[in-house]
Amino acid sequence: MSRIAYVNGRYLPHGAASVHIEDRGYQFADGVYEVIAVRDGVLIDGDWHMERLQRSLSELQIGMPMSVTALNVVLRETARRNRFREGIVYLQISRGVARRDHPFPSADTRPALVVTARRTPPLAAKIIDAGVSVISQPDIRWDRCDIKSISLLPNVLVKQAARVQGAFEAWQVDGDGFVTEGASTNAWIINGDGHLITRPVENAILNGITRRRLLALAKQQGITVVERPFSLAEAKSAREAFLTSTTAFVLPVVRIDETVLGNGRPGSRTLSLRQLYMEFMAEKETDFD
Ligand SMILES: Cc1ncc(COP(=O)(O)O)c(C=O)c1O
């Protein structure tokens, strides 16, 4: 079945969908994006994604191309037309098309909206059962990592370094030796007391929607959650570690650089948290057919 994309008001065959060569997203990475998980006709935590999208746009003074209600219709319609039960919806809004010049274009330039959707096969059970490795990399990004900007070059470079070294993810480390986050995931550890530790939401990390949901779910279970920075050294001596994202959900980390965590198997607490998150997604009511 052919894929369908939405571009500035039109649903088009994926292969025929394109944007203007002077789109500022293309020339300046002047735009933002969201990736939303779709499970059985549900956009998981869609409202939180819309909230974060609006925040990113407002920090960059880019307008919404349409109301949130209309955007929600487009997201669901794009997902529906691509006919899958498990996958993702990707949406990107750029400042629009204008003659190349650094300052913002005139106020009548309309933000450009692209939405794509695709099936994503669930992570192989053997990856979850075995856990994944991460490598550490210096965090060379800017001071506004809280904005979900399409400017992802540093993230691309560290993810590639991980790929080359056979690791799933790269944990970026700030100038003081503290882990910020992965290239496309948030980073967590569990200490000897069973406390969950993850970096607080500030400009150095993206406020991950999966992170936010897992924090709420864990607190409901009475699990102690501490939002504070942790160093790479602390992570390497942690009882358990894991990462979260819209596409990986909750994924056990069993190795950081050369250091194997615990017995090298996914920790039981991490696996329970993954289960908790999977149950949360399964309980949602269908948004579209
Ligand atoms: C830098 C970064 N951190 C964290 C995340 C995880 O965020 P979410 O749970 O919203 O997918 C992402 C997702 O793309 C990301 O790019």
Ligand as a Chemical Component Dictionary entry (heavy atoms), coordinates in Angstrom:
data_LIG
# 
_chem_comp.id                   LIG 
_chem_comp.type                 NON-POLYMER 
_chem_comp.pdbx_formal_charge   0 
_chem_comp.three_letter_code    LIG 
# 
loop_
_chem_comp_atom.comp_id 
_chem_comp_atom.atom_id 
_chem_comp_atom.alt_atom_id 
_chem_comp_atom.type_symbol 
_chem_comp_atom.charge 
_chem_comp_atom.model_Cartn_x 
_chem_comp_atom.model_Cartn_y 
_chem_comp_atom.model_Cartn_z 
_chem_comp_atom.pdbx_ordinal 
LIG C1 C1 C 0 17.142 14.773 22.244 1  
LIG C2 C2 C 0 15.966 13.945 22.636 2  
LIG N1 N1 N 0 15.774 13.645 23.924 3  
LIG C3 C3 C 0 14.735 12.891 24.334 4  
LIG C4 C4 C 0 13.816 12.391 23.419 5  
LIG C5 C5 C 0 12.663 11.563 23.899 6  
LIG O1 O1 O 0 11.472 12.323 23.839 7  
LIG P1 P1 P 0 10.065 11.633 23.638 8  
LIG O2 O2 O 0 9.841  10.739 24.826 9  
LIG O3 O3 O 0 9.115  12.777 23.602 10 
LIG O4 O4 O 0 10.117 10.855 22.370 11 
LIG C6 C6 C 0 13.962 12.698 22.066 12 
LIG C7 C7 C 0 12.993 12.206 21.066 13 
LIG O5 O5 O 0 13.125 12.399 19.895 14 
LIG C8 C8 C 0 15.060 13.505 21.665 15 
LIG O6 O6 O 0 15.243 13.813 20.355 16 
# 
loop_
_chem_comp_bond.comp_id 
_chem_comp_bond.atom_id_1 
_chem_comp_bond.atom_id_2 
_chem_comp_bond.value_order 
_chem_comp_bond.pdbx_ordinal 
LIG C1 C2 SING 1  
LIG C2 N1 SING 2  
LIG C2 C8 DOUB 3  
LIG N1 C3 DOUB 4  
LIG C3 C4 SING 5  
LIG C4 C5 SING 6  
LIG C4 C6 DOUB 7  
LIG C5 O1 SING 8  
LIG O1 P1 SING 9  
LIG P1 O2 DOUB 10 
LIG P1 O3 SING 11 
LIG P1 O4 SING 12 
LIG C6 C7 SING 13 
LIG C6 C8 SING 14 
LIG C7 O5 DOUB 15 
LIG C8 O6 SING 16 
# 
